[in-house]
């Protein structure tokens, strides 16, 4: 978890999903931008059921089937969403 600014405890009930991406680089870029604005975030990685099945059969990692979910505290969601929109528009 990248922490910034005022510390807030994020639990399942106090966090809100901001975005999901398939790129680790994009996930880190977004988290760094959030931290620069004092917005704490956390990330989780997941995989599709099909990817897990393929990995079990082939014994290899299917990196392109991994996705990253970014969460922010629900009280910071509006600011974080505005920042994310600006990042995606190139501002």
PASEBA-1860 file (N, C-alpha, C; in nm, 3 decimals):
! residues 91
1> XXXXXXXX> 0.084/-0.117/0.000/0.000/0.000/0.000/0.089/0.123/0.000 ~ 0.059/0.217/-0.085/0.130/0.344/-0.086/0.050/0.439/0.003 ~ 0.116/0.493/0.102/0.049/0.582/0.195/0.096/0.724/0.171 ~ 0.007/0.816/0.191/0.043/0.956/0.174/-0.047/1.042/0.259 ~ 0.004/1.153/0.302/-0.078/1.249/0.373/-0.136/1.194/0.501 ~ -0.257/1.235/0.531/-0.324/1.194/0.652/-0.353/1.044/0.646 ~ -0.309/0.973/0.749/-0.327/0.827/0.751/-0.473/0.793/0.780 ~ -0.528/0.708/0.700/-0.662/0.654/0.721/-0.654/0.505/0.709
9> XXXXXXXX> -0.724/0.437/0.796/-0.728/0.293/0.787/-0.832/0.255/0.682 ~ -0.788/0.173/0.585/-0.881/0.128/0.482/-0.919/-0.017/0.510 ~ -1.043/-0.037/0.538/-1.094/-0.173/0.554/-1.185/-0.203/0.436 ~ -1.235/-0.322/0.433/-1.327/-0.361/0.327/-1.446/-0.266/0.320 ~ -1.489/-0.215/0.434/-1.608/-0.130/0.440/-1.579/0.017/0.413 ~ -1.452/0.059/0.424/-1.421/0.200/0.405/-1.349/0.229/0.275 ~ -1.319/0.126/0.197/-1.250/0.150/0.070/-1.349/0.144/-0.045 ~ -1.309/0.202/-0.156/-1.392/0.200/-0.276/-1.302/0.174/-0.396
17> XXXXXXXX> -1.349/0.092/-0.488/-1.271/0.059/-0.607/-1.262/0.182/-0.696 ~ -1.138/0.219/-0.730/-1.116/0.333/-0.818/-1.106/0.290/-0.963 ~ -1.025/0.190/-0.990/-1.006/0.145/-1.127/-0.945/0.006/-1.128 ~ -0.944/-0.051/-1.246/-0.881/-0.182/-1.268/-0.800/-0.172/-1.396 ~ -0.680/-0.229/-1.393/-0.593/-0.222/-1.510/-0.518/-0.353/-1.526 ~ -0.475/-0.381/-1.648/-0.397/-0.501/-1.675/-0.247/-0.470/-1.675 ~ -0.211/-0.345/-1.653/-0.072/-0.304/-1.660/-0.018/-0.269/-1.522 ~ 0.087/-0.338/-1.480/0.151/-0.307/-1.353/0.210/-0.167/-1.356
25> XXXXXXXX> 0.266/-0.127/-1.469/0.324/0.006/-1.482/0.218/0.115/-1.464 ~ 0.101/0.095/-1.523/-0.007/0.194/-1.509/-0.055/0.199/-1.364 ~ -0.065/0.084/-1.301/-0.108/0.078/-1.161/-0.013/0.159/-1.074 ~ 0.117/0.140/-1.094/0.216/0.214/-1.015/0.213/0.363/-1.045 ~ 0.195/0.399/-1.171/0.188/0.541/-1.210/0.068/0.609/-1.142 ~ -0.046/0.541/-1.140/-0.165/0.597/-1.076/-0.143/0.610/-0.926 ~ -0.086/0.506/-0.863/-0.062/0.513/-0.719/0.035/0.624/-0.682 ~ 0.137/0.645/-0.763/0.231/0.753/-0.736/0.164/0.890/-0.749
33> XXXXXXXX> 0.078/0.905/-0.849/0.006/1.032/-0.867/-0.089/1.056/-0.750 ~ -0.156/0.951/-0.704/-0.244/0.964/-0.588/-0.165/1.005/-0.464 ~ -0.052/0.940/-0.442/0.032/0.970/-0.326/0.081/1.115/-0.329 ~ 0.114/1.164/-0.448/0.160/1.301/-0.463/0.052/1.401/-0.423 ~ -0.074/1.362/-0.433/-0.185/1.448/-0.396/-0.236/1.418/-0.254 ~ -0.165/1.331/-0.182/-0.202/1.301/-0.044/-0.316/1.202/-0.030 ~ -0.338/1.121/-0.134/-0.447/1.023/-0.131/-0.386/0.884/-0.116 ~ -0.418/0.819/-0.006/-0.368/0.683/0.019/-0.444/0.585/-0.070
41> XXXXXXXX> -0.374/0.482/-0.115/-0.437/0.381/-0.199/-0.382/0.244/-0.165 ~ -0.455/0.143/-0.207/-0.408/0.006/-0.194/-0.441/-0.065/-0.324 ~ -0.369/-0.171/-0.351/-0.389/-0.244/-0.476/-0.399/-0.392/-0.447 ~ -0.474/-0.460/-0.531/-0.484/-0.605/-0.524/-0.465/-0.660/-0.663 ~ -0.408/-0.778/-0.671/-0.389/-0.843/-0.801/-0.483/-0.961/-0.809 ~ -0.531/-0.987/-0.927/-0.621/-1.099/-0.948/-0.597/-1.160/-1.083 ~ -0.666/-1.266/-1.108/-0.653/-1.337/-1.234/-0.788/-1.396/-1.269 ~ -0.814/-1.412/-1.395/-0.939/-1.471/-1.436/-0.938/-1.621/-1.408
49> XXXXXXXX> -1.053/-1.679/-1.394/-1.062/-1.823/-1.372/-0.998/-1.902/-1.484 ~ -1.014/-1.856/-1.605/-0.956/-1.924/-1.720/-0.802/-1.921/-1.713 ~ -0.747/-1.809/-1.668/-0.602/-1.799/-1.656/-0.549/-1.894/-1.550 ~ -0.620/-1.905/-1.438/-0.577/-1.996/-1.333/-0.582/-2.141/-1.383 ~ -0.684/-2.173/-1.460/-0.697/-2.307/-1.516/-0.581/-2.335/-1.612 ~ -0.551/-2.239/-1.699/-0.442/-2.254/-1.796/-0.308/-2.271/-1.724 ~ -0.287/-2.190/-1.620/-0.163/-2.199/-1.544/-0.148/-2.337/-1.481 ~ -0.256/-2.391/-1.430/-0.251/-2.523/-1.367/-0.219/-2.632/-1.471
57> XXXXXXXX> -0.277/-2.618/-1.590/-0.254/-2.717/-1.696/-0.114/-2.709/-1.754 ~ -0.068/-2.587/-1.779/0.059/-2.568/-1.850/0.178/-2.546/-1.756 ~ 0.151/-2.518/-1.631/0.260/-2.497/-1.537/0.332/-2.366/-1.554 ~ 0.276/-2.273/-1.628/0.342/-2.144/-1.650/0.253/-2.030/-1.607 ~ 0.310/-1.913/-1.599/0.234/-1.794/-1.562/0.177/-1.728/-1.686 ~ 0.053/-1.690/-1.678/-0.013/-1.619/-1.788/-0.024/-1.473/-1.749 ~ 0.085/-1.399/-1.761/0.093/-1.262/-1.715/-0.010/-1.169/-1.774 ~ -0.048/-1.189/-1.897/-0.143/-1.098/-1.959/-0.284/-1.113/-1.905
65> XXXXXXXX> -0.309/-1.220/-1.830/-0.440/-1.243/-1.772/-0.450/-1.194/-1.628 ~ -0.348/-1.126/-1.582/-0.348/-1.070/-1.447/-0.404/-0.929/-1.454 ~ -0.482/-0.891/-1.354/-0.533/-0.755/-1.349/-0.507/-0.699/-1.209 ~ -0.499/-0.568/-1.201/-0.471/-0.498/-1.077/-0.587/-0.405/-1.046 ~ -0.636/-0.412/-0.924/-0.747/-0.329/-0.881/-0.694/-0.228/-0.779 ~ -0.724/-0.101/-0.801/-0.682/0.005/-0.710/-0.801/0.051/-0.627 ~ -0.775/0.066/-0.498/-0.877/0.111/-0.404/-0.830/0.238/-0.334 ~ -0.925/0.323/-0.300/-0.897/0.442/-0.220/-1.002/0.447/-0.109
73> XXXXXXXX> -0.975/0.528/-0.007/-1.073/0.546/0.099/-1.197/0.609/0.039 ~ -1.313/0.567/0.083/-1.437/0.616/0.021/-1.452/0.767/0.033 ~ -1.394/0.828/0.136/-1.401/0.974/0.149/-1.310/1.046/0.050 ~ -1.212/0.977/-0.006/-1.120/1.035/-0.104/-1.158/0.999/-0.248 ~ -1.265/0.925/-0.266/-1.298/0.871/-0.398/-1.317/0.982/-0.503 ~ -1.394/1.084/-0.472/-1.422/1.189/-0.572/-1.294/1.259/-0.618 ~ -1.207/1.293/-0.523/-1.078/1.356/-0.560/-0.994/1.261/-0.643 ~ -0.991/1.133/-0.604/-0.910/1.034/-0.676/-0.964/1.012/-0.817
81> XXXXXXXX> -1.096/1.007/-0.831/-1.156/0.987/-0.963/-1.126/1.105/-1.054 ~ -1.129/1.226/-0.999/-1.097/1.345/-1.077/-0.951/1.342/-1.122 ~ -0.861/1.303/-1.032/-0.720/1.291/-1.065/-0.698/1.185/-1.173 ~ -0.763/1.071/-1.159/-0.750/0.963/-1.258/-0.800/1.009/-1.395 ~ -0.909/1.082/-1.397/-0.962/1.133/-1.524/-0.860/1.226/-1.590 ~ -0.796/1.311/-1.510/-0.692/1.399/-1.563/-0.572/1.322/-1.616 ~ -0.532/1.218/-1.546/-0.418/1.135/-1.592/-0.450/1.070/-1.726 ~ -0.569/1.020/-1.738/-0.608/0.951/-1.862/-0.625/1.047/-1.979
89> XXX> -0.655/1.173/-1.950/-0.667/1.273/-2.056/-0.534/1.341/-2.086 ~ -0.431/1.305/-2.008/-0.298/1.359/-2.034/-0.271/1.491/-1.968 ~ -0.345/1.526/-1.865/-0.324/1.653/-1.795/-0.230/1.637/-1.681
END
